[in-house]
Amino acid sequence: MLPSVSVFMARGARVPVWLGVALVLACWAAPGLAESLRVAPEWLKAHLDQPGLVIIDARPPKDYAQGHIPGAVNFPERATYSDRQRNGRITEPRVMQEQLRDLGITRDAPTIVYDDGKLLEAARVFWALEVYGLKDLQLLDQGFAGWQASGYPLSTAEARPARSQYIAELDPRRIATRFTTQLAISNPAQLIVDARTSEAYEGQVSKAQRYGHIPSAINVPVHEHLATAPDGSALRDLDALAALYAKVPKDSALVLYCDIGRVSSVNYIALRELGYQVVNYDGSWLEWGNDPSLPIIGPDGQPDP
C-alpha cells in the first residue's frame, strides 16, 4: 500500500483524482533535517524593529488588551477551530483567508507566534498557519511569560496593519483527516501517535462517548515534551526530544492526534524540529471517539467494533 498523506476535506467531500495523485506524490518527500523552530526572548527583542517581521499573539483578546509585545497582532487560538465544541477541525479556508487578510498576514513574511508561555495555544496556531501555507514560522520560547520576566517593553495599543492579499492555500503535508488516519492504521510506512495522557490512551478517561485509542497508535503524552522553566513552559532541548522518539525510524510518516488537535500540536512542533514527516489530525479523538463506525482499541485492549 502506498503511504497516504492528508488534506482538509469538508464533511462528505470527495477528493478529485488529480488531487489524490498529488497527495500520493507529496508523501514521498524526504524527512527534513533537525532544526530549531524557536527563538528566545532576547532574540526577538533584538529584532523587534526588523522590517517585515510579523508577531502573532495567540492569547485570548482580553489578555492581549491588557498588554502584549509591541507590534503584535492578536490571532487567538480559538480562531483556528471550525467548531471547537464538536471536535478540533480547522477553520474553513474562506474564514481563515479573511482573518489573515485582516491581520495583514502574508505567506512568506517571517512570523513569530507566542502565547502565555505554556505553548499549547501558540503551537495550535503555529500548526494551523503551516496548514494554510505560511512558510517562515517560529515560536517564541517561554512566550509572554519569558518576555515579561526579561523586563522587555509592553504595549496596550492594538496593532492595525494594512490588509493583506493573502489567498488561502492548504498544505497537504501538514494535516490529517479521518479518512487518511484510517488508512494509516494498516500502513507500515506510517505511525499514529496519541498525545493524550496515558489514562486517556488506556481508556480510563475520555472526552468522547467511547473510551480507548485509535488502533496501532503509540502513546507519547504531550507533557513529556515540556520542561517547566522559571518564567514559563518550554520545549525540552533537541537531545531530550530525540530520546522520546529514539525507536521511531526517521523515515516514518507520523500522524498525531489528541482530543481536539491542540496538545498534539506541541508534539507536532517537536517532531518538526527533529526532522520527521508529520501531520496533525484536527478532528482527533472528539471526532473519532464519537463515531461508532470507526475502529478503536477499548479499555480491555480489544478492538471495537
Residue pairs with C-beta under 8 A, 6 or more apart in sequence:
1 183
1 186
1 187
1 189
2 24
2 27
3 27
3 28
3 187
3 189
3 190
3 253
4 23
4 24
4 27
4 180
4 183
4 184
4 187
4 190
5 23
5 24
5 26
5 27
5 172
5 173
5 180
5 253
5 279
6 23
6 172
6 174
6 175
6 176
6 177
6 180
6 181
6 255
6 279
6 281
7 15
7 19
7 23
7 170
7 172
7 175
7 177
7 180
8 90
8 93
8 131
8 170
8 175
8 177
9 15
9 177
9 179
10 92
15 23
22 172
23 172
26 172
26 173
27 253
27 277
29 173
29 277
31 250
31 251
31 275
31 276
31 277
32 272
32 275
32 276
32 277
33 275
34 238
34 242
34 273
34 274
34 275
35 273
35 275
36 238
36 273
37 126
37 137
37 138
37 139
37 269
37 272
37 273
38 138
38 139
38 140
38 141
38 235
38 273
39 112
39 138
39 139
39 140
39 141
40 141
40 142
40 146
41 140
41 141
41 142
41 146
41 147
41 149
41 150
41 152
42 150
44 55
44 69
44 112
44 140
44 147
45 147
45 150
45 152
47 53
48 69
48 70
48 71
50 110
52 109
52 110
53 71
53 109
53 110
53 111
53 112
54 73
54 104
54 105
54 106
54 109
54 110
54 111
54 112
55 69
55 71
55 72
55 73
55 111
55 112
55 114
56 72
56 73
56 74
56 75
56 103
56 105
56 111
56 112
56 113
56 114
56 125
56 129
57 63
57 64
57 68
57 69
57 72
57 73
57 74
57 75
57 114
57 115
57 144
58 75
58 76
58 77
58 113
58 114
58 115
58 121
58 122
58 124
58 125
59 68
59 74
59 76
59 77
59 115
59 116
59 121
59 144
60 76
60 78
61 74
61 76
63 116
63 144
64 72
64 74
64 76
65 156
65 158
66 156
67 154
67 155
67 156
68 74
68 144
68 154
68 155
68 156
69 114
69 144
69 147
69 152
69 154
69 155
70 153
70 154
70 155
71 155
71 159
72 114
72 155
72 159
73 103
73 104
73 105
73 159
73 161
74 158
74 159
75 99
75 100
75 103
75 105
75 125
76 121
77 115
77 120
77 121
77 122
77 124
77 125
77 262
78 84
79 91
79 99
80 90
80 91
80 124
80 125
80 128
81 88
81 89
81 90
81 91
81 260
82 89
82 90
82 91
82 92
82 95
83 89
84 260
86 286
86 287
87 260
87 282
87 283
87 284
87 286
87 287
87 290
88 258
88 259
88 260
88 261
88 262
88 282
88 283
88 284
88 286
88 287
89 261
89 282
89 283
89 287
90 96
90 128
90 131
90 175
90 261
90 282
91 99
91 128
93 132
93 168
93 170
94 168
96 128
96 132
96 168
97 166
97 167
97 168
100 132
100 164
100 166
100 168
101 163
101 164
101 165
101 166
102 163
103 161
103 164
104 161
104 162
104 163
104 164
105 111
105 129
105 134
105 164
105 166
106 164
106 165
106 166
107 133
107 134
107 135
107 166
107 169
108 135
108 136
109 136
110 136
110 138
111 129
111 134
111 136
111 137
111 138
112 137
112 138
112 139
112 140
113 122
113 125
113 126
113 129
113 137
113 138
113 139
113 140
114 122
114 139
114 140
114 143
114 144
114 147
115 121
115 122
115 125
115 143
115 144
116 143
116 144
116 145
116 232
117 142
117 143
117 144
117 145
117 146
117 231
117 232
117 233
117 234
118 143
118 232
118 233
119 139
119 143
119 226
119 233
119 234
119 235
119 266
119 269
120 262
120 263
120 265
120 266
122 139
122 140
122 143
123 139
123 262
123 265
123 266
123 268
123 269
124 261
124 262
124 265
126 137
126 139
126 265
126 269
127 174
127 261
127 265
127 268
127 269
127 280
129 137
130 137
130 171
130 174
131 170
131 171
131 174
131 175
132 168
132 169
132 170
132 171
133 168
133 169
133 170
133 171
139 269
140 146
140 147
141 234
141 235
142 149
142 229
142 231
142 232
142 233
142 234
143 232
144 232
145 231
145 232
146 229
146 231
146 232
146 234
148 154
148 231
149 230
149 231
149 232
150 231
173 277
173 279
174 279
174 280
175 279
175 280
175 281
175 282
176 184
176 255
176 256
176 257
176 279
176 280
176 281
176 282
177 281
177 282
177 283
178 281
178 283
178 287
178 288
178 291
178 294
180 255
180 279
181 192
181 214
181 255
181 257
181 281
181 288
182 294
183 190
184 190
184 191
184 192
184 216
184 253
184 255
185 192
185 214
185 215
185 216
185 295
186 216
189 251
189 252
189 253
190 252
190 253
190 254
190 255
191 216
191 218
191 248
191 252
191 253
191 254
191 255
192 214
192 216
192 217
192 218
192 254
192 255
192 256
192 257
193 217
193 218
193 219
193 220
193 254
193 255
193 256
193 257
193 264
193 267
194 200
194 201
194 213
194 214
194 217
194 218
194 219
194 220
194 257
194 258
195 220
195 221
195 222
195 256
195 257
195 258
195 263
195 264
195 266
195 267
196 213
196 219
196 221
196 222
196 258
196 259
196 263
196 285
197 205
197 221
197 223
198 219
198 221
199 205
200 206
200 207
200 213
200 259
200 285
201 213
201 217
201 219
201 221
202 212
202 213
202 299
203 211
203 212
203 213
203 297
203 298
203 299
203 300
204 211
204 299
205 211
206 212
206 285
206 289
207 259
207 285
207 286
207 289
208 259
208 285
208 286
208 288
208 289
208 290
209 289
209 290
209 292
210 289
210 290
210 292
210 296
210 298
210 304
211 289
211 298
211 299
212 289
212 296
212 297
212 298
212 299
212 304
213 219
213 285
213 296
213 297
214 257
214 285
214 288
214 295
214 296
214 297
215 295
215 296
215 297
215 303
217 257
217 297
220 244
220 245
220 267
222 258
222 263
222 264
222 266
222 267
224 244
225 235
225 236
225 241
225 244
225 266
225 267
225 270
226 233
226 234
226 235
226 236
226 266
227 233
227 234
227 235
227 236
227 240
228 234
235 241
235 266
235 269
235 270
235 273
236 270
238 273
238 274
241 270
241 273
241 274
242 274
244 270
245 271
245 274
245 276
248 254
248 276
250 275
250 276
252 276
252 277
253 277
253 278
253 279
254 271
254 276
254 277
254 278
254 279
255 278
255 279
255 281
256 264
256 265
256 267
256 268
256 271
256 278
256 279
256 280
256 281
257 264
257 280
257 281
257 284
257 285
257 288
258 264
258 284
258 285
259 284
259 285
259 286
260 282
260 284
260 285
260 286
261 280
261 281
261 282
261 283
261 284
264 280
264 281
264 284
265 280
268 278
268 280
271 278
272 278
281 288
288 294
288 296
289 296
292 305
293 305
295 303
295 304
295 305
296 303
296 304
297 303
297 304
298 304
